[in-house]
Amino acid sequence: MKRIILTFILMFLLVGCSVVNYNKINCDKLIKKLENKETFILLVYNDSDESKLLENTLSKVLEDNDLEAYTINSNSISEEKENELRKYFSYENISIIFFKDGVDPSKLSHITDTNITGDRLEKHLINLGFIQSDDTEKTSE
């Protein structure tokens, strides 16, 4: 009986301690963020295994750098909403998009490679100014 209770306590602690770095967002709220000129990261995903790979890599990088991202399932976007979103930015069914002041600076900055490593993704976030590199911190001390 004690083992069962300890097992449940351990499972509760493990699940309770997991960090969630994603906030689901719908099209209307996403457009509002863009109109408010907010800076944020958006993961556009679908229900594929490839999408899960990218989601897991991004989650680890977000957790390591104390960042959050918004997520939207591309399968849930109606054609009408898709046309509305495309007025603001273009996207693939699986991609990470980095908005600065409500603007998608360049499709070239999108991540669509589902096999990207955490190191490459982190360097990308440094280049876009979402996180500081260790070099930047050392030179400012």
Backbone torsions as a table, in degrees:
resi	resn	phi	psi	omega
1	MET	NA	-41.7	179.5
2	LYS	-62.4	-37.3	179.2
3	ARG	-63.4	-41.3	-179.9
4	ILE	-64.2	-44.8	179.2
5	ILE	-63.5	-44.7	178.5
6	LEU	-62.7	-39.0	178.1
7	THR	-62.4	-45.6	178.7
8	PHE	-64.0	-40.2	178.3
9	ILE	-63.8	-44.5	179.0
10	LEU	-62.7	-43.4	178.3
11	MET	-63.1	-42.0	179.2
12	PHE	-61.4	-43.7	179.8
13	LEU	-65.0	-42.0	179.9
14	LEU	-65.8	-44.2	179.1
15	VAL	-70.9	-41.5	-179.1
16	GLY	-67.2	-25.4	-178.3
17	CYS	-90.4	-6.3	-179.2
18	SER	-69.2	142.1	-176.6
19	VAL	-95.6	130.1	176.9
20	VAL	-104.3	118.4	-176.6
21	ASN	-106.1	7.1	-176.5
22	TYR	-115.5	142.4	172.8
23	ASN	-123.1	118.8	177.1
24	LYS	-68.8	144.4	-179.0
25	ILE	-139.3	146.4	175.5
26	ASN	-99.8	172.9	-175.4
27	CYS	-60.4	-42.3	-178.0
28	ASP	-64.2	-43.6	178.7
29	LYS	-68.4	-34.8	177.4
30	LEU	-63.7	-45.3	178.3
31	ILE	-62.6	-39.0	178.1
32	LYS	-61.4	-42.4	178.7
33	LYS	-62.3	-39.9	179.4
34	LEU	-67.1	-43.2	179.1
35	GLU	-65.7	-30.6	177.2
36	ASN	-82.5	4.2	176.8
37	LYS	57.0	46.8	180.0
38	GLU	-87.0	155.7	176.2
39	THR	-104.4	125.5	-177.2
40	PHE	-165.4	169.3	177.6
41	ILE	-109.2	136.8	179.4
42	LEU	-124.7	127.7	172.5
43	LEU	-102.9	116.1	173.2
44	VAL	-96.6	121.2	-175.3
45	TYR	-132.7	170.6	169.8
46	ASN	-134.9	-166.6	-173.5
47	ASP	-94.0	19.9	-176.5
48	SER	-86.9	163.8	176.0
49	ASP	-65.3	-37.3	178.7
50	GLU	-61.6	-39.7	178.5
51	SER	-63.7	-40.1	178.3
52	LYS	-61.1	-38.9	178.1
53	LEU	-58.6	-48.9	-179.2
54	LEU	-65.3	-41.4	179.4
55	GLU	-60.9	-43.0	-179.8
56	ASN	-66.6	-41.8	178.2
57	THR	-63.4	-46.6	179.3
58	LEU	-62.6	-42.4	-179.3
59	SER	-58.2	-44.2	179.9
60	LYS	-63.5	-44.8	179.7
61	VAL	-65.4	-41.5	178.4
62	LEU	-61.5	-46.0	-179.1
63	GLU	-62.6	-44.3	-179.1
64	ASP	-63.9	-25.4	-175.8
65	ASN	-114.1	12.1	177.8
66	ASP	53.5	49.5	178.7
67	LEU	-118.4	164.4	174.5
68	GLU	-128.1	158.3	176.2
69	ALA	-137.3	157.7	174.1
70	TYR	-97.3	150.4	179.7
71	THR	-128.9	146.3	174.6
72	ILE	-144.2	134.4	-179.9
73	ASN	-84.1	119.2	-177.5
74	SER	-64.2	-24.2	178.2
75	ASN	-71.0	-19.8	-176.6
76	SER	-94.9	1.4	-177.7
77	ILE	-90.5	121.0	178.6
78	SER	-70.0	162.4	179.1
79	GLU	-61.0	-39.3	178.8
80	GLU	-61.7	-47.3	179.9
81	LYS	-68.4	-35.8	178.0
82	GLU	-61.1	-43.4	177.8
83	ASN	-62.9	-39.0	178.5
84	GLU	-65.5	-44.8	179.1
85	LEU	-63.5	-37.0	-177.2
86	ARG	-67.6	-12.8	172.7
87	LYS	-69.7	-26.1	-177.7
88	TYR	-98.0	-35.9	-178.0
89	PHE	-165.2	160.2	174.5
90	SER	-105.2	156.2	-177.6
91	TYR	-156.2	159.0	172.5
92	GLU	-98.0	169.4	179.7
93	ASN	-65.3	-24.3	174.8
94	ILE	-130.5	111.7	178.7
95	SER	-166.0	156.4	172.3
96	ILE	-110.8	128.3	-177.6
97	ILE	-122.3	138.8	-175.3
98	PHE	-114.8	113.0	-178.3
99	PHE	-100.2	132.7	174.9
100	LYS	-117.3	118.7	-179.7
101	ASP	52.7	41.7	176.7
102	GLY	77.4	8.3	-176.9
103	VAL	-120.6	137.9	171.7
104	ASP	-85.6	103.0	-171.6
105	PRO	-60.2	-34.2	-178.3
106	SER	-170.2	138.5	175.4
107	LYS	-61.7	-23.4	179.0
108	LEU	-65.4	-21.6	179.7
109	SER	-86.1	-7.8	179.2
110	HIS	-68.0	147.8	173.2
111	ILE	-105.5	119.0	176.4
112	THR	-122.4	-5.8	179.0
113	ASP	-76.9	107.6	-176.5
114	THR	-72.4	-11.6	178.9
115	ASN	-101.7	15.8	-179.5
116	ILE	-61.7	142.3	178.0
117	THR	-83.1	160.0	177.1
118	GLY	-61.2	-37.8	179.3
119	ASP	-63.3	-45.0	179.4
120	ARG	-64.5	-40.4	179.2
121	LEU	-65.2	-41.8	178.6
122	GLU	-63.0	-42.0	176.8
123	LYS	-61.6	-37.9	177.7
124	HIS	-63.0	-43.2	178.1
125	LEU	-65.0	-34.6	175.9
126	ILE	-66.1	-47.5	-179.5
127	ASN	-60.5	-32.9	-179.7
128	LEU	-87.8	-4.7	176.3
129	GLY	85.8	13.4	178.5
130	PHE	-80.0	-26.5	174.4
131	ILE	-138.4	156.0	178.0
132	GLN	-92.9	144.1	176.0
133	SER	-80.7	160.7	176.4
134	ASP	-60.4	-33.9	178.9
135	ASP	-62.9	-41.0	179.9
136	THR	-63.1	-41.8	-179.6
137	GLU	-66.0	-38.2	-177.9
138	LYS	-69.4	-37.7	-178.6
139	THR	-74.6	-21.6	-179.4
140	SER	-89.1	-5.6	179.7
141	GLU	-81.9	NA	NA
